[in-house]
Amino acid sequence: MSQTLLTTCMIAAEPDTLAPDGSEIRFLPQLKGGSMVHCRVPAGGTTLAVRHRTVEEV
């Protein structure tokens, strides 16, 4: 069985980008074939349901 080294990182103070609904997006370490992000919805905010054409989200 092959092993994959995992990395850790500190969440950035400033977001890397903003989602269309205003959610703050901060990138986390990425692996081949997948990635993760940290999302923050501002106080009193709500997220909007979307359907992506080219990616899948969990």
N, C-alpha and C positions, 0 to 999 in steps of 0.2 A: 504494500500500500504506500503510495507516495504521500509526502507531507508538504503542506503549504505553510509558510511562515506568515503569521499575522502581525500586523503592525498596529500601534495605537497612536493617537494624536490628541492634542488639546483642541477643544472646540473654539473656533475663532471668535473674538469679541464682535467683529462686524460680519454680517452675512456675506457669503460669496455671491449670492444673487437673490432676487425676490421672485416668488412664484406669481402667476397672474392674479391670484386672490390676495396677495400681500404677505403671504407666509414667508418668513426668513429662512433661507436655505443655506446650510453650511455643509461643505463636502467633508466626508470622512474617508479613511483609506479605501482604496479600490483594489479588487482582485481581478484577474482575467475572467471575463464572463459575468461580472457583477460588481455592484457598488452599493454603498449606503450613504445616506445623508441624514443630518439632524435638521428637523423642521421645527420652527417656533411660530405659533400663531399669536399675534399681539393680543393683550388683554381686551376682552369684549369683541374680538374678531371671530369669524367663522370661516371654515374652509368650504370650497366649492367642489362638488363632484365633477370629475373630468374623465374622459376616455382617451387614452393614448393610442395612436396608430402604430407606433414603432417600438414601444417598450412596455414592460410589465412591471407593476408595483405590488408589493406585499404590504 
